[in-house]
């Protein structure tokens, strides 16, 4: 099954210099991937922008709360 498992002969293992790394033997599955990098990157970029806005808001809230604390030495 491409991408999952494969039974190979000892000759094939010798040909690959006894390297048993799965990628050398099983290959990749033949799945068609409808992954759209530009679309995914755009979504991730928008998500990051929102998280950075939230970071600014939370940092300001932390500063305000720290300013309210009084410490006696």
Phi, psi and omega per residue, in radians:
X1 nan 1.944 -3.137
X2 -0.969 2.329 3.118
X3 1.486 -0.110 -3.100
X4 -2.189 -1.031 -3.127
X5 -2.707 2.877 3.122
X6 -2.809 2.455 3.040
X7 -1.748 2.150 -3.098
X8 -2.158 2.756 3.120
X9 -1.429 2.826 3.085
X10 -1.077 -0.583 3.103
X11 -1.069 -0.745 3.118
X12 -1.138 -0.648 3.103
X13 -1.140 -0.713 3.092
X14 -1.081 -0.764 -3.137
X15 -1.007 -0.545 -3.127
X16 -1.699 0.403 3.046
X17 0.997 0.668 3.075
X18 1.067 0.327 3.083
X19 -1.401 2.148 -3.070
X20 -1.834 0.299 3.103
X21 -1.035 2.212 -3.066
X22 -0.915 -0.670 -3.118
X23 -1.043 -0.474 3.132
X24 -1.305 -0.365 -3.026
X25 -2.000 -0.697 -3.009
X26 -1.580 -0.376 -3.135
X27 1.233 -2.837 -3.125
X28 -1.994 2.599 3.089
X29 -1.139 2.734 -3.107
X30 -1.563 0.520 -3.121
X31 -1.237 2.414 2.993
X32 -1.470 2.169 -3.116
X33 -1.827 2.162 -3.138
X34 -1.636 0.493 -3.137
X35 -1.187 2.175 3.123
X36 -1.918 1.800 -3.067
X37 -1.035 -0.775 -3.106
X38 -1.083 -0.742 3.128
X39 -1.146 -0.810 -3.127
X40 -1.116 -0.741 3.138
X41 -1.105 -0.707 3.109
X42 -1.062 -0.760 3.112
X43 -1.115 -0.774 3.137
X44 -1.118 -0.685 3.130
X45 -1.122 -0.747 3.121
X46 -1.134 -0.716 3.114
X47 -1.097 -0.745 3.114
X48 -1.107 -0.720 3.134
X49 -1.061 -0.749 3.107
X50 -1.119 -0.735 3.133
X51 -1.138 -0.622 3.120
X52 -1.217 -0.626 3.042
X53 -1.099 -0.748 3.124
X54 -1.126 -0.638 3.093
X55 -1.033 -0.803 -3.141
X56 -1.059 -0.790 -3.138
X57 -1.086 -0.788 -3.118
X58 -1.191 -0.668 3.099
X59 -1.096 -0.697 3.103
X60 -1.128 -0.740 3.109
X61 -1.074 -0.718 3.102
X62 -1.104 -0.796 3.121
X63 -1.032 -0.763 3.136
X64 -1.100 -0.745 3.136
X65 -1.196 -0.654 3.092
X66 -1.152 -0.628 3.136
X67 -1.152 -0.445 -3.137
X68 -1.360 -0.326 -3.106
X69 -1.356 2.399 3.047
X70 -2.009 2.253 3.128
X71 -1.954 2.329 3.071
X72 -1.845 2.272 -3.138
X73 -1.694 nan nan
